[in-house]
Amino acid sequence: MTSEPSASRNRLVLVVYTAAIFVSALLLFSVQPLFTKMVLPRLGGSPAVWSVAMVFFQSLLLGGYAYAHFLMQARNRTIPVAVHLVLLAAAMLTLPLSIASGWGDPPTSGYALWLLGLFAVSIGLPFFALAANNPLLQAWFVRTGHPNGPDPYFLYASSNVGSFLALLSYPVLLEPMFTLRMQNLIWTGVYGLLVVLIATCGVLLLRSPAKAAQLNMSAADSDAPAPSWLLRARWIFLAAVPSGLLIAVTAHISTDVAAAPLLWVLPLSLYLLTWVLVFQSRPLLPHKWMLLVQPLAIAGVVVLLAVGGEQNLLLTLGGHQLCFFVIAMACHGELARTRPAAKYLTGFYVALSFGGMVGGLFAGLIAPFTFSWVAEYPILLALAALCRPAGGERLPRWSQWYWPFLAALALALIAPAWSTGKTFNWLDTNRVWVIGGVGGLSALLALALNASRWKIFATVVVALVLLRAYPSDDGRVETVRSFFGVHKILVTSNGQYHVLMHGTTIHGAEKFKNDDGTPVTGQPEPITYYHKDGGIGQAITAIRERKGAPLRVAVIGLGSGTLACAAEPGEEWKFFEIDQTMVDTARDPKYFTYIQVCEPNLEPVIGDARLTFAREPDGVYDLIIVDAYSSDAIPIHLATEEAMEIYKSKLAPQGAVVMHVSNRHLELSSVVVGIADANDLKSWVYSEDSGRDNEYIFSTSVVVSAREETDVGKLASSDQWALTEAADNQRVWTDDYSNVLGAVWRRLRKGEE
């Protein structure tokens, strides 16, 4: 055997190793949306499922990197190859992917720990094996004697290209084209191909000269000192901030659209793209450019949070993600700039994955249980300023006066928030300009004065405190947070209305004072989407008149408890709700009185409705109302052919299903018509503008489905209700298939008409 590998063998080594790392990353990151979508129906489609899933994936990634690090300490090259191939083969025996037996129903509390356990026993072994591949194969590549061995970080870029393509292709190609079962089978087949590729990598390593790794190792690399613990801590911090921001941004945007892989993979794809770009030998976006733009991105998020943007899907999705991309590029660029010599490669990756896990734990598990509002996003945004490198300030003589200036500015702007007088009303009316101005000041500091990162950090903190001190809501706000999201209870400035909000969407309201300021007495009137003249109110009245006797009704989703006051004496109404904090809020008379006045003995069934409602007796309900959407996010598993099959089985002989599908970002009426048609049900669509939004009486989109026209009474002949056929060119949503991207596209097209 020659001392130096031939050119043809070098090409073979490069192709096989690049292909193995690429395919491994493809599998590693396609399994995340694939398996999380399988789990979603167990917990109501909550966006928090994705956050906990990310914590699991990041934790196991750390385990895989640590395993690779310790495995490569072995002096005998055969040991790492043999051990890893055995691990891959053992993981192959657990495929295809499935939810482990005994994990069917979630507990009534401790959802996050239950989810972590479910992920661990269901896909822990194959994911762990995949997680180890990237650092392990790079370490093997160094030891093959390939000319590029001294700097193998370009393979990390190849890995992230695979990850990026996997995530981008999932919502665009895999989700719309294949069922979950077919996706699973494809994934299993590609995993088998990967085992063959890695075995080939092992053979190429073992056939390399024993001293191949040292053949072209530069003296600087071979003699490079070990990274200091301070530098390792810096790596962990630089990895933790964008990792936490990833979860925070994802939660922010998915709360108001849909708990679906489409919106999860967009930020994660950008996150992975940053890794691809920063580890190129000649970065497409130079690091110094990203450091210049990063303060503008931080200020941009401050402005976006101040403005809101909930009415504009492009602003919500595009603005936050663009700023996140720039911030992540700056952080990851610092990691690439300070990366160690190849001999310390696996330790570097352990630090990166540990930082990723820390950021994920904070944003995905710690923050939701610590704060009653989404505090993790602004906290991580401020910490991003500390990711900047240290540098000499311009005009140091003047910059020393910045601290007293900032303290005076903070005092002048924040103190009035605790004042009961009207002297500083201009701060409320000009809050966006004031907050945006302070955020812009942080960017100006960085660009004009090259100010220290601590001054930029402190300025951003002041801007974010102003966001909290001067909320956009006109009135008093209290927040309640659970695994299923953050609920806001807004009391309008004149105390006339109490409003329940999830994200930026109103889920119920109650009128407490009349227009003349006197208290409302008697039974509270259902308003918002549930007014008697709206779609849901009309449907209840029509079914009641058609039956001519007291109704038996099932309601999926409690909200503020408004529909409790839609019941009439003698009727039996049963509510199904997944979130206990929602029940506690609706029961509290300081927030809402619907339940206290109309149904004081109401005991909702707690749990995901797909599981709890399926246990109800068949053929008993005259009316089933599905109103379980959190914010504008939709639990997709409640809008599938199989879900409608459950609803139909629970209907009395002339019963009807009412589905509330009002949504700013997705067109769902045709989805419901399709799943009803697949179950041999006819559907009538109602979509009317009430013109009374100032009275908290909103326009609604509602679909009523029943076996026959006579079952829906006068709705069948109403001009406001359109008998609608299922679209021939639109695939029916099932537990195996959904297409959120198509629903977004139809909504956008409808808005243009």
C-alpha positions in Angstrom: 0.0 0.0 0.0 1.4 3.4 -1.0 2.0 6.0 1.7 -0.1 8.6 -0.1 -3.7 7.9 -1.3 -4.1 8.2 -5.1 -6.1 11.0 -6.7 -8.9 8.6 -7.8 -9.1 7.2 -4.3 -9.3 10.7 -2.9 -12.2 11.5 -5.2 -14.0 8.3 -4.1 -13.4 9.2 -0.4 -14.8 12.7 -1.0 -17.9 11.6 -2.9 -18.8 8.8 -0.5 -18.3 10.8 2.7 -20.1 13.8 1.3 -23.0 11.6 0.2 -23.2 9.8 3.6 -23.2 13.1 5.5 -25.7 14.7 3.2 -28.1 11.7 3.3 -27.7 11.4 7.1 -28.7 15.1 7.5 -31.6 14.6 5.1 -33.0 11.8 7.3 -32.2 13.6 10.6 -34.2 16.7 9.8 -37.0 15.1 7.8 -37.8 12.8 10.7 -38.5 15.9 12.9 -41.6 17.3 11.1 -42.6 13.7 10.1 -42.8 12.2 13.6 -44.0 15.4 15.3 -47.0 15.4 12.9 -47.7 11.9 14.0 -47.8 13.0 17.6 -49.8 16.2 17.2 -53.2 14.6 17.5 -52.3 13.4 21.0 -52.1 16.9 22.3 -54.6 19.1 20.5 -52.2 20.3 17.7 -50.6 22.7 20.2 -47.5 24.6 18.8 -45.9 23.7 22.2 -45.6 20.1 20.9 -43.1 21.4 18.3 -41.2 23.3 21.0 -40.9 20.2 23.2 -39.9 18.1 20.2 -37.1 20.6 19.4 -35.8 20.3 23.0 -35.8 16.5 22.6 -34.0 16.6 19.2 -31.4 19.1 20.5 -30.8 17.0 23.7 -30.3 13.8 21.7 -28.1 15.7 19.2 -25.9 16.5 22.2 -25.9 12.8 23.2 -24.9 11.8 19.6 -22.1 14.4 19.5 -20.8 13.3 22.9 -20.9 9.6 21.8 -18.9 10.5 18.7 -16.4 12.5 20.7 -15.7 9.6 23.1 -15.8 7.0 20.5 -13.0 8.7 18.6 -10.8 8.7 21.6 -10.1 5.0 20.8 -6.6 4.4 19.3 -7.8 1.4 17.2 -9.7 2.7 14.2 -11.7 -0.5 13.9 -13.5 0.0 17.2 -15.4 3.2 16.2 -16.4 1.7 12.8 -17.6 -1.6 14.3 -19.5 0.0 17.3 -21.3 2.5 15.1 -22.3 0.0 12.5 -23.8 -2.2 15.2 -25.7 0.9 16.6 -27.1 1.7 13.1 -28.2 -1.9 12.6 -29.9 -2.0 16.0 -31.7 1.2 15.1 -32.8 -0.3 11.8 -34.7 -3.0 13.6 -37.0 -0.3 15.2 -38.2 0.9 11.8 -40.6 2.0 10.3 -41.2 4.8 12.7 -44.3 4.5 15.0 -45.6 5.7 18.3 -44.6 3.2 21.0 -47.3 1.0 22.4 -48.6 2.2 25.8 -48.3 5.9 24.9 -51.7 6.3 23.3 -53.4 8.7 25.8 -51.5 11.7 27.4 -51.9 12.4 31.1 -54.0 15.2 32.5 -50.9 17.2 33.4 -47.1 17.1 32.8 -47.5 17.1 29.1 -43.9 18.1 28.3 -42.3 15.3 30.3 -44.8 12.8 28.8 -43.9 14.0 25.3 -40.2 13.7 26.0 -40.8 10.1 27.1 -42.9 9.3 24.1 -40.2 10.6 21.7 -37.4 8.8 23.6 -39.0 5.3 23.5 -40.5 5.8 20.0 -37.6 7.2 17.9 -34.8 7.7 20.4 -32.5 5.0 19.0 -32.6 5.9 15.3 -32.4 9.6 16.0 -29.4 9.1 18.3 -27.6 7.0 15.7 -28.2 9.7 13.0 -27.2 12.5 15.4 -23.7 11.0 15.8 -23.0 10.7 12.1 -22.0 14.2 11.3 -19.0 14.7 13.8 -18.1 11.0 13.5 -17.8 10.9 9.8 -15.9 14.2 9.7 -13.4 12.7 12.3 -13.1 9.6 10.1 -12.6 11.8 7.0 -9.6 13.5 8.8 -8.1 10.1 9.3 -8.4 8.9 5.7 -5.5 11.2 4.7 -7.6 13.2 2.2 -5.9 16.5 1.2 -8.9 18.4 2.6 -8.7 16.5 5.9 -7.0 19.3 7.9 -10.1 21.5 7.5 -13.1 19.2 7.2 -15.6 21.9 8.2 -16.9 22.1 4.6 -18.5 18.8 5.3 -20.6 20.5 8.0 -21.9 22.8 5.3 -22.8 19.7 3.2 -24.6 18.3 6.2 -26.6 21.4 6.7 -27.4 21.6 3.0 -29.1 18.1 3.4 -30.9 19.3 6.5 -32.0 22.5 4.7 -33.3 20.6 1.7 -35.1 18.1 3.9 -37.0 20.7 5.8 -37.8 22.9 2.8 -39.0 19.9 0.8 -41.3 18.6 3.6 -44.1 21.2 3.4 -43.6 21.9 -0.3 -43.3 18.3 -1.7 -43.6 15.5 0.9 -46.6 16.8 2.9 -48.8 17.7 -0.1 -47.8 14.6 -2.2 -47.5 11.7 0.2 -49.5 10.3 3.1 -47.7 9.9 6.5 -47.5 6.1 6.0 -45.8 6.6 2.6 -43.5 9.2 4.0 -42.5 6.8 6.7 -41.8 4.0 4.2 -39.6 6.3 2.1 -37.7 7.4 5.1 -37.1 3.8 6.2 -35.8 2.9 2.7 -33.4 5.8 2.6 -32.2 4.9 6.1 -31.2 1.5 4.7 -29.2 3.2 1.9 -27.4 5.3 4.6 -26.3 2.2 6.5 -24.6 1.0 3.3 -22.9 4.4 2.7 -21.6 4.6 6.2 -20.3 1.0 6.0 -18.5 2.1 2.8 -17.0 5.1 4.7 -15.8 2.7 7.4 -14.1 0.4 4.8 -12.4 3.4 3.2 -11.1 4.5 6.6 -9.8 1.1 7.5 -8.0 0.7 4.2 -6.2 4.1 4.6 -2.6 4.1 5.7 -2.3 4.0 9.5 -0.6 7.4 9.5 -2.7 9.0 6.8 -4.2 11.6 9.1 -0.7 13.1 9.7 0.5 13.1 6.1 -0.8 16.5 5.2 -1.6 18.0 8.6 0.1 21.4 9.0 2.4 21.9 11.9 0.2 24.7 13.1 -2.8 22.4 13.3 -0.9 19.4 14.8 0.7 21.7 17.5 -2.4 23.8 18.1 -3.2 24.2 21.8 -6.5 23.0 23.3 -9.3 25.7 23.3 -9.5 27.5 26.7 -12.6 26.9 28.9 -13.5 30.6 28.4 -13.6 30.1 24.6 -15.7 26.9 25.1 -18.2 28.8 27.2 -18.3 31.5 24.5 -19.1 28.8 21.9 -21.9 27.5 24.1 -23.4 31.0 24.5 -23.1 31.7 20.8 -25.0 28.4 20.0 -27.6 28.8 22.7 -29.0 32.2 21.7 -30.0 31.4 18.1 -31.2 28.0 19.2 -33.5 29.5 21.8 -34.6 32.2 19.3 -35.5 29.5 16.8 -38.1 28.1 19.2 -39.3 31.6 20.3 -39.7 32.8 16.7 -41.5 29.6 15.7 -43.9 29.8 18.6 -44.6 33.5 17.8 -45.5 32.9 14.1 -47.2 29.5 14.5 -49.5 30.7 17.2 -51.5 32.8 14.7 -51.5 30.6 11.6 -51.4 26.8 12.2 -49.7 24.2 14.3 -48.3 22.6 11.3 -44.9 21.5 9.8 -45.2 24.3 7.2 -44.6 27.0 9.7 -42.1 25.0 11.9 -39.7 24.3 9.1 -39.5 27.8 7.7 -37.5 29.2 10.7 -35.6 25.9 11.1 -34.6 25.9 7.4 -33.2 29.4 7.8 -31.4 28.4 11.0 -29.7 25.5 9.1 -29.0 27.7 6.1 -26.9 30.0 8.3 -24.7 27.0 9.2 -24.3 26.2 5.5 -23.3 29.8 4.7 -20.9 30.5 7.6 -18.8 27.3 7.1 -18.1 27.9 3.4 -14.5 28.6 2.6 -15.6 31.8 0.9 -18.9 32.8 2.5 -21.5 34.2 0.2 -22.5 36.7 3.0 -19.3 37.9 4.7 -19.3 37.8 8.4 -18.4 41.5 8.8 -21.5 42.4 6.8 -23.7 40.3 9.1 -22.2 42.0 12.1 -23.0 45.4 10.6 -26.6 44.4 9.9 -27.3 42.5 13.1 -28.1 45.6 15.2 -30.6 46.7 12.5 -32.2 43.2 12.7 -32.5 43.4 16.5 -34.1 46.9 16.2 -36.3 45.5 13.5 -37.8 42.9 15.8 -38.4 45.5 18.4 -40.4 47.6 15.9 -42.3 44.5 14.7 -43.2 43.6 18.3 -44.4 47.2 18.8 -46.4 47.3 15.6 -47.9 43.9 15.9 -48.6 43.0 12.3 -51.2 40.3 13.1 -53.3 41.5 10.2 -50.5 41.0 7.7 -49.3 37.5 7.1 -46.3 38.6 5.1 -45.2 41.0 7.8 -45.6 38.4 10.5 -43.9 35.5 8.7 -41.3 37.5 6.6 -40.2 40.2 9.0 -39.5 38.1 12.0 -37.8 35.4 10.0 -35.6 37.8 8.1 -34.4 39.4 11.3 -33.9 36.0 12.9 -31.8 34.9 9.9 -29.5 37.9 10.2 -29.1 37.5 14.0 -28.4 33.8 13.6 -25.9 34.5 10.8 -24.0 36.9 13.1 -23.9 34.3 16.0 -22.9 31.4 13.9 -20.4 33.5 12.0 -18.6 34.1 15.3 -18.6 30.4 15.9 -17.1 29.7 12.4 -14.5 32.5 13.0 -13.3 31.0 16.3 -13.5 27.3 15.3 -10.5 25.2 16.5 -8.0 23.0 14.6 -9.4 19.8 13.2 -7.9 17.7 16.0 -10.4 19.4 18.4 -13.4 19.0 16.0 -15.5 16.6 18.0 -15.2 18.7 21.2 -16.2 21.8 19.2 -19.4 20.1 18.0 -20.1 18.9 21.6 -20.0 22.6 22.7 -22.3 23.6 19.8 -24.8 20.9 20.6 -24.7 21.7 24.3 -25.4 25.3 23.6 -28.2 24.3 21.3 -29.7 22.2 24.0 -29.4 25.0 26.6 -31.2 27.5 24.4 -33.9 25.0 23.5 -34.5 24.0 27.2 -34.8 27.7 28.1 -37.3 28.6 25.3 -39.1 25.3 25.1 -39.5 24.1 28.7 -38.2 26.6 31.3 -39.8 29.9 30.0 -43.3 28.5 29.5 -43.4 27.4 33.2 -41.7 30.6 34.5 -43.4 33.4 32.7 -47.1 34.1 32.2 -46.4 35.8 28.9 -44.0 35.1 26.0 -40.9 36.7 27.7 -38.4 34.4 26.1 -38.5 36.1 22.7 -37.4 39.6 24.0 -35.0 38.1 26.5 -33.1 36.2 23.8 -33.3 39.2 21.5 -31.5 41.3 24.1 -28.9 38.5 24.7 -28.2 38.5 20.9 -26.5 41.9 21.4 -24.0 40.2 23.6 -23.0 37.8 20.8 -21.2 40.6 19.1 -17.3 40.5 19.3 -15.5 42.9 21.5 -14.1 45.9 19.7 -12.6 49.4 20.3 -15.2 52.2 20.5 -15.0 55.3 18.4 -15.0 58.6 20.4 -14.3 56.9 23.7 -14.2 60.3 25.5 -17.8 60.9 24.7 -19.0 57.3 24.9 -18.3 57.2 28.7 -21.3 59.6 29.1 -23.7 57.1 27.5 -24.5 55.2 30.7 -25.9 58.2 32.6 -27.7 59.3 29.4 -29.3 55.9 29.0 -30.3 55.8 32.7 -32.0 59.2 32.5 -33.7 58.2 29.2 -35.0 55.0 30.8 -36.3 56.8 33.8 -38.0 59.5 31.8 -39.8 57.0 29.5 -40.6 54.1 31.9 -41.6 56.0 35.1 -44.8 57.5 33.5 -46.1 53.9 32.9 -46.7 53.7 36.6 -48.3 57.1 36.8 -52.1 57.4 37.0 -52.2 60.9 35.6 -52.8 62.0 32.0 -49.7 64.0 31.6 -47.9 61.4 29.6 -50.7 60.3 27.3 -48.5 61.1 24.3 -46.4 58.0 25.3 -49.4 55.8 24.9 -50.4 57.3 21.6 -46.9 57.4 20.2 -45.7 54.1 21.7 -44.5 52.7 18.3 -42.4 55.7 17.6 -40.9 55.9 21.1 -40.1 52.1 21.3 -38.8 52.1 17.7 -36.7 55.1 18.4 -35.0 53.5 21.4 -34.5 50.3 19.3 -33.0 52.3 16.5 -30.7 54.0 19.0 -29.1 50.6 19.7 -28.4 50.1 16.0 -27.0 53.6 15.7 -24.7 52.9 18.6 -23.3 49.8 16.9 -22.9 51.3 13.4 -21.8 54.9 14.2 -19.8 54.4 17.4 -18.9 50.7 17.4 -20.2 50.8 21.0 -19.5 48.0 23.4 -21.9 45.1 23.2 -23.0 45.8 26.8 -24.2 49.3 25.8 -26.2 47.9 22.9 -27.6 45.2 25.2 -28.7 47.7 27.8 -30.4 49.9 25.1 -32.3 47.0 23.7 -33.4 46.0 27.2 -34.8 49.6 27.7 -36.8 49.3 24.4 -38.1 45.9 25.4 -39.2 47.1 28.8 -41.1 49.9 27.1 -42.9 47.2 25.1 -44.1 45.7 28.3 -44.8 49.0 30.0 -46.9 50.4 27.1 -48.8 47.4 25.6 -50.6 47.9 22.3 -53.9 46.7 23.9 -56.1 49.6 24.9 -57.0 48.6 28.4 -55.9 46.4 31.3 -54.4 43.1 30.4 -53.8 39.9 32.5 -52.1 36.9 31.0 -52.5 33.2 31.8 -50.0 30.7 30.3 -50.2 26.9 29.9 -48.7 24.2 27.7 -51.3 25.2 25.1 -50.3 28.9 24.8 -50.7 32.3 26.4 -54.3 33.6 27.0 -54.8 37.3 27.5 -57.8 38.7 29.3 -58.2 42.3 28.2 -60.5 44.7 30.1 -61.2 47.6 27.7 -60.3 51.1 28.8 -63.8 52.0 29.8 -64.4 48.7 31.5 -67.3 47.9 29.2 -66.0 44.6 27.8 -63.8 41.7 29.0 -62.1 40.1 26.0 -60.4 36.7 25.8 -57.5 36.5 23.4 -55.1 33.8 22.4 -52.2 35.2 20.4 -53.8 38.1 18.5 -57.2 36.4 18.0 -60.3 37.1 20.1 -61.9 34.0 21.4 -64.7 35.4 23.3 -65.9 38.6 25.0 -68.5 39.6 27.5 -70.2 43.0 27.9 -70.1 44.2 31.6 -71.3 47.7 31.2 -74.0 49.3 29.1 -73.2 52.3 26.8 -74.3 54.7 29.6 -71.8 53.1 32.1 -74.4 51.2 34.1 -73.7 47.5 34.9 -75.2 44.8 32.6 -77.8 42.8 34.6 -79.4 39.5 34.0 -78.2 36.7 31.7 -75.2 37.8 29.6 -75.7 37.9 25.9 -73.5 35.7 23.7 -71.4 38.0 21.4 -68.3 37.9 19.3 -68.7 34.8 16.9 -71.6 33.4 18.9 -74.3 36.1 18.6 -77.8 34.8 17.8 -77.7 36.5 14.4 -74.3 35.0 13.4 -73.6 31.6 11.7 -73.3 29.6 14.9 -76.4 31.3 16.5 -78.5 30.7 13.4 -77.4 27.0 13.2 -78.4 26.4 16.9 -81.8 28.1 16.4 -82.5 26.2 13.1 -81.7 22.7 14.6 -83.7 23.6 17.8 -86.8 24.6 15.6 -86.4 21.5 13.4 -86.4 19.2 16.4 -89.1 21.0 18.3 -87.8 19.7 21.6 -84.8 20.3 23.9 -81.5 19.6 22.2 -78.6 17.4 23.2 -75.4 19.3 22.2 -71.7 18.6 22.3 -69.3 21.5 22.1 -65.6 21.0 21.4 -63.8 24.0 22.8 -64.8 26.1 25.8 -63.2 29.5 25.2 -64.8 32.1 27.6 -67.8 29.8 28.1 -70.1 32.0 25.8 -72.0 29.1 24.4 -73.1 28.1 27.9 -75.6 30.9 27.6 -76.9 29.6 24.2 -78.5 26.6 26.0 -82.2 26.7 26.9 -83.9 25.1 29.9 -84.1 21.3 29.7 -81.3 21.0 27.1 -78.2 19.0 27.8 -74.9 20.6 26.7 -71.6 18.9 27.2 -68.3 20.7 26.7 -64.9 19.2 25.7 -61.8 21.2 26.5 -58.1 20.3 26.4 -56.7 23.2 28.5 -57.6 23.2 32.2 -56.4 26.8 32.6 -59.0 27.8 30.0 -61.7 26.2 32.2 -60.4 28.0 35.3 -60.4 31.3 33.4 -64.0 30.9 32.1 -65.2 29.9 35.6 -63.6 33.0 37.3 -66.4 35.6 37.6 -63.8 38.4 37.7 -63.1 37.5 34.0 -66.4 36.1 32.6 -69.8 35.2 34.1 -71.3 33.1 31.3 -70.7 29.8 33.1 -71.5 31.2 36.6 -74.9 32.5 35.4 -76.0 30.0 32.8 -74.3 26.7 33.7 -72.9 26.9 37.2 -72.6 23.1 37.4 -70.7 22.8 34.2 -68.0 20.1 34.3 -66.1 20.1 30.9 -64.4 16.8 29.8 -60.7 17.5 29.9 -58.4 16.1 27.2 -57.9 16.1 23.4 -61.4 15.9 21.8 -60.2 13.3 19.2 -59.6 11.0 22.2 -62.3 12.0 24.7 -65.2 12.6 22.3 -64.6 9.3 20.6 -65.5 7.6 23.9 -69.0 9.2 23.9 -72.0 6.9 23.0 -73.0 6.8 19.4 -76.1 8.4 17.9 -77.1 10.7 20.8 -76.2 14.3 19.8 -78.6 16.5 17.9 -75.8 19.1 17.4 -72.0 18.9 17.5 -70.2 22.3 17.5 -66.5 22.2 16.7 -64.9 25.4 17.9 -61.5 24.3 19.2 -59.1 26.5 17.3 -56.4 28.2 19.4 -55.7 31.7 18.0 -55.8 31.4 14.2 -53.8 28.1 14.6 -55.8 25.0 13.8 -55.5 21.6 15.3 -55.5 19.8 12.0 -56.5 16.4 13.4 -60.0 17.9 14.2 -60.5 18.7 10.5 -59.8 15.4 8.8 -62.0 12.7 7.2 -61.4 10.4 10.2 -62.4 13.2 12.7 -65.7 13.9 10.7 -66.3 10.1 10.8 -66.2 10.3 14.6 -68.6 13.3 14.7 -71.0 11.6 12.3 -71.1 8.4 14.5 -72.1 10.5 17.5 -75.0 12.3 15.7 -78.6 11.4 16.4 -80.6 10.3 13.3 -81.3 13.9 12.2 -78.3 15.6 13.8 -75.8 18.1 12.3 -72.2 19.1 12.8 -71.3 22.8 13.0 -67.6 23.7 12.4 -66.4 27.3 13.0 -63.7 28.0 10.5 -63.1 31.8 10.7 -59.5 32.3 9.9 -57.3 35.2 8.7 -54.7 33.1 7.0 -56.2 29.8 5.9 -59.3 29.0 3.8 -60.9 26.1 5.6 -64.5 26.0 4.4 -63.6 23.8 1.4 -61.6 21.5 3.7 -64.6 20.9 5.9 -66.9 20.4 2.9 -64.4 17.8 1.6 -64.2 15.8 4.8 -68.0 15.9 5.1 -68.5 14.7 1.5 -66.1 11.9 2.2 -68.5 10.8 4.9 -71.6 11.2 2.7 -72.7 14.4 4.4 -74.1 17.5 2.7 -72.6 20.9 3.7 -73.9 24.5 3.8 -71.4 27.3 4.1 -72.1 30.6 5.9 -69.8 33.6 5.6 -71.3 37.0 6.5 -69.9 40.3 7.7 -71.8 41.4 10.7 -70.7 45.1 10.3 -70.8 45.3 14.1 -67.2 44.7 15.1 -67.3 47.8 17.3 -69.9 46.0 19.4 -67.7 42.8 19.6 -70.0 41.1 17.2 -67.9 39.6 14.4 -68.3 38.2 11.0 -68.0 34.4 10.9 -67.3 31.6 8.6 -69.3 28.4 9.5 -69.9 25.1 7.8 -72.9 23.0 8.8 -72.9 19.3 7.7 -75.8 16.8 7.9 -77.1 13.7 6.2 -80.1 15.3 4.5 -81.4 18.8 3.8 -84.3 18.4 6.2 -81.8 17.9 9.0 -80.7 21.5 9.0 -84.2 23.0 8.9 -84.6 26.5 7.6 -80.9 26.8 6.9 -81.3 24.8 3.7 -83.6 27.5 2.2 -81.7 30.5 3.6 -80.0 32.9 1.2 -77.2 33.3 3.7 -76.3 29.6 3.6 -74.9 28.1 0.4 -75.2 24.3 -0.3 -71.6 23.6 -1.4 -70.2 20.7 -3.3 -66.7 19.3 -2.6 -64.0 20.5 -5.0 -63.0 17.8 -7.5 -59.4 19.1 -7.7 -58.8 19.4 -3.9 -57.6 16.3 -2.0 -59.5 15.5 1.1 -57.6 16.0 4.4 -57.0 12.8 6.4 -54.9 11.8 9.4 -52.3 10.8 6.9 -52.6 13.8 4.6 -53.1 17.6 5.0 -52.0 20.6 2.9 -51.7 23.8 4.9 -49.8 25.5 2.1 -52.8 25.0 -0.2 -55.1 26.5 2.5 -52.8 29.5 2.8 -52.7 29.9 -1.0 -56.5 29.7 -1.3 -57.0 32.3 1.4 -54.5 34.7 -0.3 -56.3 34.3 -3.6 -59.7 34.9 -2.0 -58.4 38.1 -0.5 -57.3 39.3 -3.9 -60.8 38.8 -5.4 
